[in-house]
Amino acid sequence: MHADELGGIAPGRRRRAGTEAPPDVRALETAAATTPWLSATLHAVVSTASLRAAAAGINVHHSTLQDRLAHA
């Protein structure tokens, strides 16, 4: 994937004050607001080397993590 394909979630991109968030950012914000574990789960997955490590990092069983990812 190329950085220009990431839209509003590209690293280093900042939203200007008074502008609306891109659709992908709004979707993540809405999902996180209605699913309390979503942000921590996604952060664990992208910041560890494996799903088992991610599960251990947020103190859930690896199958629970897989269920959460399927839900997300």
mmCIF file as Biopython writes it, N, C-alpha, C and O atoms, coordinates in Angstrom:
data_model
#
loop_
_atom_site.group_PDB
_atom_site.id
_atom_site.type_symbol
_atom_site.label_atom_id
_atom_site.label_alt_id
_atom_site.label_comp_id
_atom_site.label_asym_id
_atom_site.label_entity_id
_atom_site.label_seq_id
_atom_site.pdbx_PDB_ins_code
_atom_site.Cartn_x
_atom_site.Cartn_y
_atom_site.Cartn_z
_atom_site.occupancy
_atom_site.B_iso_or_equiv
_atom_site.auth_seq_id
_atom_site.auth_asym_id
_atom_site.pdbx_PDB_model_num
ATOM 1   N N  . MET A ? 1  ? 0.842   -1.169  0.000  1.0 0.0 1  A 1 
ATOM 2   C CA . MET A ? 1  ? 0.000   0.000   0.000  1.0 0.0 1  A 1 
ATOM 3   C C  . MET A ? 1  ? 0.888   1.233   0.000  1.0 0.0 1  A 1 
ATOM 4   O O  . MET A ? 1  ? 1.941   1.248   0.638  1.0 0.0 1  A 1 
ATOM 5   N N  . HIS A ? 2  ? 0.473   2.244   -0.700 1.0 0.0 2  A 1 
ATOM 6   C CA . HIS A ? 2  ? 1.205   3.497   -0.764 1.0 0.0 2  A 1 
ATOM 7   C C  . HIS A ? 2  ? 0.550   4.528   0.151  1.0 0.0 2  A 1 
ATOM 8   O O  . HIS A ? 2  ? -0.661  4.501   0.368  1.0 0.0 2  A 1 
ATOM 9   N N  . ALA A ? 3  ? 1.363   5.433   0.680  1.0 0.0 3  A 1 
ATOM 10  C CA . ALA A ? 3  ? 0.870   6.439   1.626  1.0 0.0 3  A 1 
ATOM 11  C C  . ALA A ? 3  ? -0.273  7.262   1.048  1.0 0.0 3  A 1 
ATOM 12  O O  . ALA A ? 3  ? -1.197  7.627   1.775  1.0 0.0 3  A 1 
ATOM 13  N N  . ASP A ? 4  ? -0.228  7.558   -0.236 1.0 0.0 4  A 1 
ATOM 14  C CA . ASP A ? 4  ? -1.297  8.380   -0.820 1.0 0.0 4  A 1 
ATOM 15  C C  . ASP A ? 4  ? -2.629  7.631   -0.905 1.0 0.0 4  A 1 
ATOM 16  O O  . ASP A ? 4  ? -3.663  8.242   -1.175 1.0 0.0 4  A 1 
ATOM 17  N N  . GLU A ? 5  ? -2.614  6.312   -0.679 1.0 0.0 5  A 1 
ATOM 18  C CA . GLU A ? 5  ? -3.843  5.519   -0.666 1.0 0.0 5  A 1 
ATOM 19  C C  . GLU A ? 5  ? -4.491  5.463   0.720  1.0 0.0 5  A 1 
ATOM 20  O O  . GLU A ? 5  ? -5.606  4.960   0.858  1.0 0.0 5  A 1 
ATOM 21  N N  . LEU A ? 6  ? -3.807  5.972   1.744  1.0 0.0 6  A 1 
ATOM 22  C CA . LEU A ? 6  ? -4.309  5.889   3.106  1.0 0.0 6  A 1 
ATOM 23  C C  . LEU A ? 6  ? -5.314  6.989   3.451  1.0 0.0 6  A 1 
ATOM 24  O O  . LEU A ? 6  ? -5.987  6.905   4.478  1.0 0.0 6  A 1 
ATOM 25  N N  . GLY A ? 7  ? -5.419  7.986   2.634  1.0 0.0 7  A 1 
ATOM 26  C CA . GLY A ? 7  ? -6.386  9.052   2.902  1.0 0.0 7  A 1 
ATOM 27  C C  . GLY A ? 7  ? -6.106  9.745   4.215  1.0 0.0 7  A 1 
ATOM 28  O O  . GLY A ? 7  ? -4.962  10.081  4.521  1.0 0.0 7  A 1 
ATOM 29  N N  . GLY A ? 8  ? -7.165  9.961   4.999  1.0 0.0 8  A 1 
ATOM 30  C CA . GLY A ? 8  ? -7.054  10.711  6.238  1.0 0.0 8  A 1 
ATOM 31  C C  . GLY A ? 8  ? -6.349  9.997   7.365  1.0 0.0 8  A 1 
ATOM 32  O O  . GLY A ? 8  ? -6.083  10.606  8.402  1.0 0.0 8  A 1 
ATOM 33  N N  . ILE A ? 9  ? -6.034  8.716   7.195  1.0 0.0 9  A 1 
ATOM 34  C CA . ILE A ? 9  ? -5.361  8.005   8.279  1.0 0.0 9  A 1 
ATOM 35  C C  . ILE A ? 9  ? -3.861  7.860   8.026  1.0 0.0 9  A 1 
ATOM 36  O O  . ILE A ? 9  ? -3.179  7.130   8.746  1.0 0.0 9  A 1 
ATOM 37  N N  . ALA A ? 10 ? -3.348  8.545   7.019  1.0 0.0 10 A 1 
ATOM 38  C CA . ALA A ? 10 ? -1.924  8.481   6.729  1.0 0.0 10 A 1 
ATOM 39  C C  . ALA A ? 10 ? -1.127  9.058   7.893  1.0 0.0 10 A 1 
ATOM 40  O O  . ALA A ? 10 ? -1.508  10.085  8.455  1.0 0.0 10 A 1 
ATOM 41  N N  . PRO A ? 11 ? -0.030  8.411   8.258  1.0 0.0 11 A 1 
ATOM 42  C CA . PRO A ? 11 ? 0.801   8.925   9.352  1.0 0.0 11 A 1 
ATOM 43  C C  . PRO A ? 11 ? 1.259   10.356  9.070  1.0 0.0 11 A 1 
ATOM 44  O O  . PRO A ? 11 ? 1.651   10.690  7.952  1.0 0.0 11 A 1 
ATOM 45  N N  . GLY A ? 12 ? 1.201   11.170  10.081 1.0 0.0 12 A 1 
ATOM 46  C CA . GLY A ? 12 ? 1.664   12.545  9.942  1.0 0.0 12 A 1 
ATOM 47  C C  . GLY A ? 12 ? 0.641   13.513  9.391  1.0 0.0 12 A 1 
ATOM 48  O O  . GLY A ? 12 ? 0.860   14.724  9.430  1.0 0.0 12 A 1 
ATOM 49  N N  . ARG A ? 13 ? -0.463  13.017  8.881  1.0 0.0 13 A 1 
ATOM 50  C CA . ARG A ? 13 ? -1.494  13.920  8.371  1.0 0.0 13 A 1 
ATOM 51  C C  . ARG A ? 13 ? -2.302  14.477  9.516  1.0 0.0 13 A 1 
ATOM 52  O O  . ARG A ? 13 ? -2.725  13.739  10.407 1.0 0.0 13 A 1 
ATOM 53  N N  . ARG A ? 14 ? -2.513  15.748  9.495  1.0 0.0 14 A 1 
ATOM 54  C CA . ARG A ? 14 ? -3.304  16.398  10.541 1.0 0.0 14 A 1 
ATOM 55  C C  . ARG A ? 14 ? -4.487  17.097  9.891  1.0 0.0 14 A 1 
ATOM 56  O O  . ARG A ? 14 ? -4.388  17.657  8.799  1.0 0.0 14 A 1 
ATOM 57  N N  . ARG A ? 15 ? -5.589  17.046  10.586 1.0 0.0 15 A 1 
ATOM 58  C CA . ARG A ? 15 ? -6.790  17.710  10.097 1.0 0.0 15 A 1 
ATOM 59  C C  . ARG A ? 15 ? -6.706  19.181  10.480 1.0 0.0 15 A 1 
ATOM 60  O O  . ARG A ? 15 ? -6.328  19.519  11.602 1.0 0.0 15 A 1 
ATOM 61  N N  . ARG A ? 16 ? -7.049  20.027  9.567  1.0 0.0 16 A 1 
ATOM 62  C CA . ARG A ? 16 ? -7.069  21.459  9.863  1.0 0.0 16 A 1 
ATOM 63  C C  . ARG A ? 16 ? -8.260  21.789  10.736 1.0 0.0 16 A 1 
ATOM 64  O O  . ARG A ? 16 ? -9.330  21.197  10.596 1.0 0.0 16 A 1 
ATOM 65  N N  . ALA A ? 17 ? -8.070  22.728  11.627 1.0 0.0 17 A 1 
ATOM 66  C CA . ALA A ? 17 ? -9.156  23.155  12.518 1.0 0.0 17 A 1 
ATOM 67  C C  . ALA A ? 17 ? -10.344 23.609  11.676 1.0 0.0 17 A 1 
ATOM 68  O O  . ALA A ? 17 ? -10.190 24.327  10.689 1.0 0.0 17 A 1 
ATOM 69  N N  . GLY A ? 18 ? -11.516 23.178  12.085 1.0 0.0 18 A 1 
ATOM 70  C CA . GLY A ? 18 ? -12.735 23.577  11.386 1.0 0.0 18 A 1 
ATOM 71  C C  . GLY A ? 18 ? -13.090 22.714  10.190 1.0 0.0 18 A 1 
ATOM 72  O O  . GLY A ? 18 ? -14.104 22.960  9.537  1.0 0.0 18 A 1 
ATOM 73  N N  . THR A ? 19 ? -12.279 21.707  9.885  1.0 0.0 19 A 1 
ATOM 74  C CA . THR A ? 19 ? -12.605 20.828  8.761  1.0 0.0 19 A 1 
ATOM 75  C C  . THR A ? 19 ? -13.138 19.499  9.301  1.0 0.0 19 A 1 
ATOM 76  O O  . THR A ? 19 ? -12.810 19.083  10.412 1.0 0.0 19 A 1 
ATOM 77  N N  . GLU A ? 20 ? -13.951 18.860  8.501  1.0 0.0 20 A 1 
ATOM 78  C CA . GLU A ? 20 ? -14.548 17.583  8.898  1.0 0.0 20 A 1 
ATOM 79  C C  . GLU A ? 20 ? -13.541 16.461  8.699  1.0 0.0 20 A 1 
ATOM 80  O O  . GLU A ? 20 ? -12.750 16.476  7.756  1.0 0.0 20 A 1 
ATOM 81  N N  . ALA A ? 21 ? -13.583 15.494  9.598  1.0 0.0 21 A 1 
ATOM 82  C CA . ALA A ? 21 ? -12.707 14.328  9.479  1.0 0.0 21 A 1 
ATOM 83  C C  . ALA A ? 21 ? -13.082 13.532  8.233  1.0 0.0 21 A 1 
ATOM 84  O O  . ALA A ? 21 ? -14.247 13.514  7.835  1.0 0.0 21 A 1 
ATOM 85  N N  . PRO A ? 22 ? -12.104 12.875  7.617  1.0 0.0 22 A 1 
ATOM 86  C CA . PRO A ? 22 ? -12.399 12.017  6.462  1.0 0.0 22 A 1 
ATOM 87  C C  . PRO A ? 22 ? -13.324 10.874  6.872  1.0 0.0 22 A 1 
ATOM 88  O O  . PRO A ? 22 ? -13.384 10.524  8.051  1.0 0.0 22 A 1 
ATOM 89  N N  . PRO A ? 23 ? -14.045 10.289  5.916  1.0 0.0 23 A 1 
ATOM 90  C CA . PRO A ? 23 ? -15.001 9.218   6.222  1.0 0.0 23 A 1 
ATOM 91  C C  . PRO A ? 23 ? -14.390 8.040   6.979  1.0 0.0 23 A 1 
ATOM 92  O O  . PRO A ? 23 ? -15.031 7.496   7.878  1.0 0.0 23 A 1 
ATOM 93  N N  . ASP A ? 24 ? -13.170 7.636   6.638  1.0 0.0 24 A 1 
ATOM 94  C CA . ASP A ? 24 ? -12.568 6.493   7.323  1.0 0.0 24 A 1 
ATOM 95  C C  . ASP A ? 24 ? -12.279 6.820   8.787  1.0 0.0 24 A 1 
ATOM 96  O O  . ASP A ? 24 ? -12.422 5.958   9.654  1.0 0.0 24 A 1 
ATOM 97  N N  . VAL A ? 25 ? -11.880 8.046   9.064  1.0 0.0 25 A 1 
ATOM 98  C CA . VAL A ? 25 ? -11.626 8.463   10.444 1.0 0.0 25 A 1 
ATOM 99  C C  . VAL A ? 25 ? -12.941 8.537   11.217 1.0 0.0 25 A 1 
ATOM 100 O O  . VAL A ? 25 ? -13.008 8.111   12.370 1.0 0.0 25 A 1 
ATOM 101 N N  . ARG A ? 26 ? -13.974 9.070   10.594 1.0 0.0 26 A 1 
ATOM 102 C CA . ARG A ? 26 ? -15.289 9.143   11.254 1.0 0.0 26 A 1 
ATOM 103 C C  . ARG A ? 26 ? -15.815 7.747   11.562 1.0 0.0 26 A 1 
ATOM 104 O O  . ARG A ? 26 ? -16.399 7.522   12.622 1.0 0.0 26 A 1 
ATOM 105 N N  . ALA A ? 27 ? -15.612 6.810   10.642 1.0 0.0 27 A 1 
ATOM 106 C CA . ALA A ? 27 ? -16.078 5.435   10.869 1.0 0.0 27 A 1 
ATOM 107 C C  . ALA A ? 27 ? -15.354 4.804   12.053 1.0 0.0 27 A 1 
ATOM 108 O O  . ALA A ? 27 ? -15.977 4.136   12.878 1.0 0.0 27 A 1 
ATOM 109 N N  . LEU A ? 28 ? -14.051 5.012   12.141 1.0 0.0 28 A 1 
ATOM 110 C CA . LEU A ? 28 ? -13.307 4.475   13.286 1.0 0.0 28 A 1 
ATOM 111 C C  . LEU A ? 28 ? -13.739 5.135   14.587 1.0 0.0 28 A 1 
ATOM 112 O O  . LEU A ? 28 ? -13.879 4.457   15.605 1.0 0.0 28 A 1 
ATOM 113 N N  . GLU A ? 29 ? -13.951 6.443   14.570 1.0 0.0 29 A 1 
ATOM 114 C CA . GLU A ? 29 ? -14.395 7.145   15.776 1.0 0.0 29 A 1 
ATOM 115 C C  . GLU A ? 29 ? -15.763 6.651   16.227 1.0 0.0 29 A 1 
ATOM 116 O O  . GLU A ? 29 ? -15.991 6.466   17.423 1.0 0.0 29 A 1 
ATOM 117 N N  . THR A ? 30 ? -16.671 6.435   15.289 1.0 0.0 30 A 1 
ATOM 118 C CA . THR A ? 30 ? -18.009 5.932   15.624 1.0 0.0 30 A 1 
ATOM 119 C C  . THR A ? 30 ? -17.926 4.523   16.187 1.0 0.0 30 A 1 
ATOM 120 O O  . THR A ? 30 ? -18.562 4.216   17.195 1.0 0.0 30 A 1 
ATOM 121 N N  . ALA A ? 31 ? -17.153 3.675   15.546 1.0 0.0 31 A 1 
ATOM 122 C CA . ALA A ? 31 ? -17.007 2.295   16.024 1.0 0.0 31 A 1 
ATOM 123 C C  . ALA A ? 31 ? -16.378 2.270   17.417 1.0 0.0 31 A 1 
ATOM 124 O O  . ALA A ? 31 ? -16.817 1.505   18.276 1.0 0.0 31 A 1 
ATOM 125 N N  . ALA A ? 32 ? -15.371 3.086   17.647 1.0 0.0 32 A 1 
ATOM 126 C CA . ALA A ? 32 ? -14.708 3.118   18.950 1.0 0.0 32 A 1 
ATOM 127 C C  . ALA A ? 32 ? -15.642 3.647   20.038 1.0 0.0 32 A 1 
ATOM 128 O O  . ALA A ? 32 ? -15.552 3.227   21.191 1.0 0.0 32 A 1 
ATOM 129 N N  . ALA A ? 33 ? -16.533 4.561   19.675 1.0 0.0 33 A 1 
ATOM 130 C CA . ALA A ? 33 ? -17.464 5.123   20.657 1.0 0.0 33 A 1 
ATOM 131 C C  . ALA A ? 33 ? -18.509 4.102   21.096 1.0 0.0 33 A 1 
ATOM 132 O O  . ALA A ? 33 ? -19.026 4.180   22.210 1.0 0.0 33 A 1 
ATOM 133 N N  . THR A ? 34 ? -18.817 3.157   20.234 1.0 0.0 34 A 1 
ATOM 134 C CA . THR A ? 34 ? -19.840 2.167   20.560 1.0 0.0 34 A 1 
ATOM 135 C C  . THR A ? 34 ? -19.253 0.811   20.965 1.0 0.0 34 A 1 
ATOM 136 O O  . THR A ? 34 ? -19.989 -0.084  21.382 1.0 0.0 34 A 1 
ATOM 137 N N  . THR A ? 35 ? -17.949 0.660   20.846 1.0 0.0 35 A 1 
ATOM 138 C CA . THR A ? 35 ? -17.275 -0.594  21.173 1.0 0.0 35 A 1 
ATOM 139 C C  . THR A ? 35 ? -16.067 -0.258  22.040 1.0 0.0 35 A 1 
ATOM 140 O O  . THR A ? 35 ? -15.001 0.045   21.504 1.0 0.0 35 A 1 
ATOM 141 N N  . PRO A ? 36 ? -16.203 -0.302  23.364 1.0 0.0 36 A 1 
ATOM 142 C CA . PRO A ? 36 ? -15.168 0.195   24.270 1.0 0.0 36 A 1 
ATOM 143 C C  . PRO A ? 36 ? -13.781 -0.435  24.099 1.0 0.0 36 A 1 
ATOM 144 O O  . PRO A ? 36 ? -12.771 0.217   24.362 1.0 0.0 36 A 1 
ATOM 145 N N  . TRP A ? 37 ? -13.726 -1.679  23.666 1.0 0.0 37 A 1 
ATOM 146 C CA . TRP A ? 37 ? -12.444 -2.371  23.562 1.0 0.0 37 A 1 
ATOM 147 C C  . TRP A ? 37 ? -11.755 -2.161  22.210 1.0 0.0 37 A 1 
ATOM 148 O O  . TRP A ? 37 ? -10.616 -2.594  22.033 1.0 0.0 37 A 1 
ATOM 149 N N  . LEU A ? 38 ? -12.413 -1.513  21.267 1.0 0.0 38 A 1 
ATOM 150 C CA . LEU A ? 38 ? -11.902 -1.453  19.895 1.0 0.0 38 A 1 
ATOM 151 C C  . LEU A ? 38 ? -10.544 -0.762  19.790 1.0 0.0 38 A 1 
ATOM 152 O O  . LEU A ? 38 ? -9.622  -1.317  19.193 1.0 0.0 38 A 1 
ATOM 153 N N  . SER A ? 39 ? -10.404 0.417   20.347 1.0 0.0 39 A 1 
ATOM 154 C CA . SER A ? 39 ? -9.150  1.162   20.195 1.0 0.0 39 A 1 
ATOM 155 C C  . SER A ? 39 ? -7.961  0.402   20.770 1.0 0.0 39 A 1 
ATOM 156 O O  . SER A ? 39 ? -6.917  0.296   20.126 1.0 0.0 39 A 1 
ATOM 157 N N  . ALA A ? 40 ? -8.118  -0.126  21.980 1.0 0.0 40 A 1 
ATOM 158 C CA . ALA A ? 40 ? -7.016  -0.872  22.602 1.0 0.0 40 A 1 
ATOM 159 C C  . ALA A ? 40 ? -6.676  -2.125  21.797 1.0 0.0 40 A 1 
ATOM 160 O O  . ALA A ? 40 ? -5.507  -2.485  21.661 1.0 0.0 40 A 1 
ATOM 161 N N  . THR A ? 41 ? -7.696  -2.779  21.270 1.0 0.0 41 A 1 
ATOM 162 C CA . THR A ? 41 ? -7.480  -3.997  20.483 1.0 0.0 41 A 1 
ATOM 163 C C  . THR A ? 41 ? -6.724  -3.689  19.203 1.0 0.0 41 A 1 
ATOM 164 O O  . THR A ? 41 ? -5.745  -4.364  18.883 1.0 0.0 41 A 1 
ATOM 165 N N  . LEU A ? 42 ? -7.162  -2.689  18.478 1.0 0.0 42 A 1 
ATOM 166 C CA . LEU A ? 42 ? -6.483  -2.339  17.229 1.0 0.0 42 A 1 
ATOM 167 C C  . LEU A ? 42 ? -5.062  -1.875  17.486 1.0 0.0 42 A 1 
ATOM 168 O O  . LEU A ? 42 ? -4.147  -2.231  16.744 1.0 0.0 42 A 1 
ATOM 169 N N  . HIS A ? 43 ? -4.870  -1.085  18.532 1.0 0.0 43 A 1 
ATOM 170 C CA . HIS A ? 43 ? -3.516  -0.628  18.867 1.0 0.0 43 A 1 
ATOM 171 C C  . HIS A ? 43 ? -2.615  -1.813  19.192 1.0 0.0 43 A 1 
ATOM 172 O O  . HIS A ? 43 ? -1.469  -1.861  18.746 1.0 0.0 43 A 1 
ATOM 173 N N  . ALA A ? 44 ? -3.122  -2.764  19.961 1.0 0.0 44 A 1 
ATOM 174 C CA . ALA A ? 44 ? -2.331  -3.945  20.310 1.0 0.0 44 A 1 
ATOM 175 C C  . ALA A ? 44 ? -1.942  -4.732  19.064 1.0 0.0 44 A 1 
ATOM 176 O O  . ALA A ? 44 ? -0.808  -5.200  18.953 1.0 0.0 44 A 1 
ATOM 177 N N  . VAL A ? 45 ? -2.860  -4.877  18.144 1.0 0.0 45 A 1 
ATOM 178 C CA . VAL A ? 45 ? -2.589  -5.667  16.932 1.0 0.0 45 A 1 
ATOM 179 C C  . VAL A ? 45 ? -1.520  -5.000  16.068 1.0 0.0 45 A 1 
ATOM 180 O O  . VAL A ? 45 ? -0.632  -5.679  15.553 1.0 0.0 45 A 1 
ATOM 181 N N  . VAL A ? 46 ? -1.595  -3.701  15.908 1.0 0.0 46 A 1 
ATOM 182 C CA . VAL A ? 46 ? -0.640  -3.039  15.016 1.0 0.0 46 A 1 
ATOM 183 C C  . VAL A ? 46 ? 0.700   -2.753  15.679 1.0 0.0 46 A 1 
ATOM 184 O O  . VAL A ? 46 ? 1.660   -2.396  14.996 1.0 0.0 46 A 1 
ATOM 185 N N  . SER A ? 47 ? 0.780   -2.903  16.997 1.0 0.0 47 A 1 
ATOM 186 C CA . SER A ? 47 ? 2.035   -2.564  17.673 1.0 0.0 47 A 1 
ATOM 187 C C  . SER A ? 47 ? 2.773   -3.779  18.243 1.0 0.0 47 A 1 
ATOM 188 O O  . SER A ? 47 ? 3.738   -3.623  18.991 1.0 0.0 47 A 1 
ATOM 189 N N  . THR A ? 48 ? 2.326   -4.974  17.896 1.0 0.0 48 A 1 
ATOM 190 C CA . THR A ? 48 ? 3.007   -6.186  18.347 1.0 0.0 48 A 1 
ATOM 191 C C  . THR A ? 48 ? 3.344   -7.068  17.154 1.0 0.0 48 A 1 
ATOM 192 O O  . THR A ? 48 ? 2.871   -6.850  16.038 1.0 0.0 48 A 1 
ATOM 193 N N  . ALA A ? 49 ? 4.172   -8.067  17.421 1.0 0.0 49 A 1 
ATOM 194 C CA . ALA A ? 49 ? 4.647   -8.929  16.337 1.0 0.0 49 A 1 
ATOM 195 C C  . ALA A ? 49 ? 3.698   -10.063 15.981 1.0 0.0 49 A 1 
ATOM 196 O O  . ALA A ? 49 ? 3.831   -10.670 14.919 1.0 0.0 49 A 1 
ATOM 197 N N  . SER A ? 50 ? 2.732   -10.360 16.867 1.0 0.0 50 A 1 
ATOM 198 C CA . SER A ? 50 ? 1.823   -11.461 16.585 1.0 0.0 50 A 1 
ATOM 199 C C  . SER A ? 50 ? 0.490   -11.229 17.280 1.0 0.0 50 A 1 
ATOM 200 O O  . SER A ? 50 ? 0.371   -10.390 18.173 1.0 0.0 50 A 1 
ATOM 201 N N  . LEU A ? 51 ? -0.516  -11.997 16.848 1.0 0.0 51 A 1 
ATOM 202 C CA . LEU A ? 51 ? -1.821  -11.886 17.504 1.0 0.0 51 A 1 
ATOM 203 C C  . LEU A ? 51 ? -1.758  -12.403 18.937 1.0 0.0 51 A 1 
ATOM 204 O O  . LEU A ? 51 ? -2.442  -11.871 19.811 1.0 0.0 51 A 1 
ATOM 205 N N  . ARG A ? 52 ? -0.964  -13.411 19.187 1.0 0.0 52 A 1 
ATOM 206 C CA . ARG A ? 52 ? -0.818  -13.910 20.565 1.0 0.0 52 A 1 
ATOM 207 C C  . ARG A ? 52 ? -0.188  -12.841 21.455 1.0 0.0 52 A 1 
ATOM 208 O O  . ARG A ? 52 ? -0.609  -12.657 22.598 1.0 0.0 52 A 1 
ATOM 209 N N  . ALA A ? 53 ? 0.815   -12.140 20.938 1.0 0.0 53 A 1 
ATOM 210 C CA . ALA A ? 53 ? 1.442   -11.065 21.713 1.0 0.0 53 A 1 
ATOM 211 C C  . ALA A ? 53 ? 0.446   -9.931  21.948 1.0 0.0 53 A 1 
ATOM 212 O O  . ALA A ? 53 ? 0.406   -9.343  23.028 1.0 0.0 53 A 1 
ATOM 213 N N  . ALA A ? 54 ? -0.346  -9.633  20.940 1.0 0.0 54 A 1 
ATOM 214 C CA . ALA A ? 54 ? -1.365  -8.588  21.088 1.0 0.0 54 A 1 
ATOM 215 C C  . ALA A ? 54 ? -2.379  -8.983  22.143 1.0 0.0 54 A 1 
ATOM 216 O O  . ALA A ? 54 ? -2.757  -8.165  22.981 1.0 0.0 54 A 1 
ATOM 217 N N  . ALA A ? 55 ? -2.822  -10.229 22.109 1.0 0.0 55 A 1 
ATOM 218 C CA . ALA A ? 55 ? -3.788  -10.717 23.096 1.0 0.0 55 A 1 
ATOM 219 C C  . ALA A ? 55 ? -3.204  -10.637 24.504 1.0 0.0 55 A 1 
ATOM 220 O O  . ALA A ? 55 ? -3.882  -10.209 25.438 1.0 0.0 55 A 1 
ATOM 221 N N  . ALA A ? 56 ? -1.971  -11.042 24.650 1.0 0.0 56 A 1 
ATOM 222 C CA . ALA A ? 56 ? -1.331  -10.972 25.966 1.0 0.0 56 A 1 
ATOM 223 C C  . ALA A ? 56 ? -1.209  -9.527  26.423 1.0 0.0 56 A 1 
ATOM 224 O O  . ALA A ? 56 ? -1.367  -9.236  27.609 1.0 0.0 56 A 1 
ATOM 225 N N  . GLY A ? 57 ? -0.931  -8.628  25.500 1.0 0.0 57 A 1 
ATOM 226 C CA . GLY A ? 57 ? -0.771  -7.213  25.839 1.0 0.0 57 A 1 
ATOM 227 C C  . GLY A ? 57 ? -2.037  -6.568  26.361 1.0 0.0 57 A 1 
ATOM 228 O O  . GLY A ? 57 ? -1.974  -5.627  27.153 1.0 0.0 57 A 1 
ATOM 229 N N  . ILE A ? 58 ? -3.187  -7.061  25.928 1.0 0.0 58 A 1 
ATOM 230 C CA . ILE A ? 58 ? -4.451  -6.495  26.421 1.0 0.0 58 A 1 
ATOM 231 C C  . ILE A ? 58 ? -5.169  -7.469  27.352 1.0 0.0 58 A 1 
ATOM 232 O O  . ILE A ? 58 ? -6.333  -7.278  27.706 1.0 0.0 58 A 1 
ATOM 233 N N  . ASN A ? 59 ? -4.436  -8.525  27.739 1.0 0.0 59 A 1 
ATOM 234 C CA . ASN A ? 59 ? -4.912  -9.472  28.748 1.0 0.0 59 A 1 
ATOM 235 C C  . ASN A ? 59 ? -6.207  -10.184 28.360 1.0 0.0 59 A 1 
ATOM 236 O O  . ASN A ? 59 ? -7.138  -10.282 29.159 1.0 0.0 59 A 1 
ATOM 237 N N  . VAL A ? 60 ? -6.251  -10.683 27.115 1.0 0.0 60 A 1 
ATOM 238 C CA . VAL A ? 60 ? -7.368  -11.510 26.663 1.0 0.0 60 A 1 
ATOM 239 C C  . VAL A ? 60 ? -6.803  -12.773 26.015 1.0 0.0 60 A 1 
ATOM 240 O O  . VAL A ? 60 ? -5.643  -12.803 25.604 1.0 0.0 60 A 1 
ATOM 241 N N  . HIS A ? 61 ? -7.623  -13.803 25.928 1.0 0.0 61 A 1 
ATOM 242 C CA . HIS A ? 61 ? -7.232  -15.038 25.254 1.0 0.0 61 A 1 
ATOM 243 C C  . HIS A ? 61 ? -7.117  -14.742 23.755 1.0 0.0 61 A 1 
ATOM 244 O O  . HIS A ? 61 ? -7.845  -13.905 23.221 1.0 0.0 61 A 1 
ATOM 245 N N  . HIS A ? 62 ? -6.200  -15.435 23.090 1.0 0.0 62 A 1 
ATOM 246 C CA . HIS A ? 62 ? -5.999  -15.169 21.658 1.0 0.0 62 A 1 
ATOM 247 C C  . HIS A ? 62 ? -7.261  -15.422 20.836 1.0 0.0 62 A 1 
ATOM 248 O O  . HIS A ? 62 ? -7.473  -14.755 19.823 1.0 0.0 62 A 1 
ATOM 249 N N  . SER A ? 63 ? -8.099  -16.367 21.249 1.0 0.0 63 A 1 
ATOM 250 C CA . SER A ? 63 ? -9.346  -16.589 20.498 1.0 0.0 63 A 1 
ATOM 251 C C  . SER A ? 63 ? -10.323 -15.418 20.710 1.0 0.0 63 A 1 
ATOM 252 O O  . SER A ? 63 ? -11.102 -15.087 19.816 1.0 0.0 63 A 1 
ATOM 253 N N  . THR A ? 64 ? -10.276 -14.802 21.884 1.0 0.0 64 A 1 
ATOM 254 C CA . THR A ? 64 ? -11.101 -13.615 22.131 1.0 0.0 64 A 1 
ATOM 255 C C  . THR A ? 64 ? -10.641 -12.484 21.217 1.0 0.0 64 A 1 
ATOM 256 O O  . THR A ? 64 ? -11.456 -11.759 20.646 1.0 0.0 64 A 1 
ATOM 257 N N  . LEU A ? 65 ? -9.336  -12.346 21.088 1.0 0.0 65 A 1 
ATOM 258 C CA . LEU A ? 65 ? -8.798  -11.314 20.182 1.0 0.0 65 A 1 
ATOM 259 C C  . LEU A ? 65 ? -9.272  -11.566 18.758 1.0 0.0 65 A 1 
ATOM 260 O O  . LEU A ? 65 ? -9.671  -10.630 18.064 1.0 0.0 65 A 1 
ATOM 261 N N  . GLN A ? 66 ? -9.234  -12.807 18.319 1.0 0.0 66 A 1 
ATOM 262 C CA . GLN A ? 66 ? -9.678  -13.129 16.962 1.0 0.0 66 A 1 
ATOM 263 C C  . GLN A ? 66 ? -11.166 -12.815 16.787 1.0 0.0 66 A 1 
ATOM 264 O O  . GLN A ? 66 ? -11.575 -12.320 15.736 1.0 0.0 66 A 1 
ATOM 265 N N  . ASP A ? 67 ? -11.971 -13.098 17.805 1.0 0.0 67 A 1 
ATOM 266 C CA . ASP A ? 67 ? -13.395 -12.742 17.754 1.0 0.0 67 A 1 
ATOM 267 C C  . ASP A ? 67 ? -13.585 -11.233 17.652 1.0 0.0 67 A 1 
ATOM 268 O O  . ASP A ? 67 ? -14.419 -10.746 16.889 1.0 0.0 67 A 1 
ATOM 269 N N  . ARG A ? 68 ? -12.793 -10.503 18.437 1.0 0.0 68 A 1 
ATOM 270 C CA . ARG A ? 68 ? -12.881 -9.041  18.392 1.0 0.0 68 A 1 
ATOM 271 C C  . ARG A ? 68 ? -12.515 -8.500  17.008 1.0 0.0 68 A 1 
ATOM 272 O O  . ARG A ? 68 ? -13.165 -7.587  16.498 1.0 0.0 68 A 1 
ATOM 273 N N  . LEU A ? 69 ? -11.479 -9.065  16.414 1.0 0.0 69 A 1 
ATOM 274 C CA . LEU A ? 69 ? -11.076 -8.608  15.085 1.0 0.0 69 A 1 
ATOM 275 C C  . LEU A ? 69 ? -12.155 -8.928  14.041 1.0 0.0 69 A 1 
ATOM 276 O O  . LEU A ? 69 ? -12.400 -8.137  13.130 1.0 0.0 69 A 1 
ATOM 277 N N  . ALA A ? 70 ? -12.782 -10.072 14.181 1.0 0.0 70 A 1 
ATOM 278 C CA . ALA A ? 70 ? -13.868 -10.421 13.255 1.0 0.0 70 A 1 
ATOM 279 C C  . ALA A ? 70 ? -15.027 -9.431  13.438 1.0 0.0 70 A 1 
ATOM 280 O O  . ALA A ? 70 ? -15.649 -9.011  12.462 1.0 0.0 70 A 1 
ATOM 281 N N  . HIS A ? 71 ? -15.306 -9.072  14.667 1.0 0.0 71 A 1 
ATOM 282 C CA . HIS A ? 71 ? -16.363 -8.095  14.951 1.0 0.0 71 A 1 
ATOM 283 C C  . HIS A ? 71 ? -16.012 -6.724  14.359 1.0 0.0 71 A 1 
ATOM 284 O O  . HIS A ? 71 ? -16.854 -6.049  13.766 1.0 0.0 71 A 1 
ATOM 285 N N  . ALA A ? 72 ? -14.750 -6.338  14.537 1.0 0.0 72 A 1 
ATOM 286 C CA . ALA A ? 72 ? -14.301 -5.031  14.032 1.0 0.0 72 A 1 
ATOM 287 C C  . ALA A ? 72 ? -14.410 -4.984  12.517 1.0 0.0 72 A 1 
ATOM 288 O O  . ALA A ? 72 ? -14.080 -3.968  11.906 1.0 0.0 72 A 1 
#
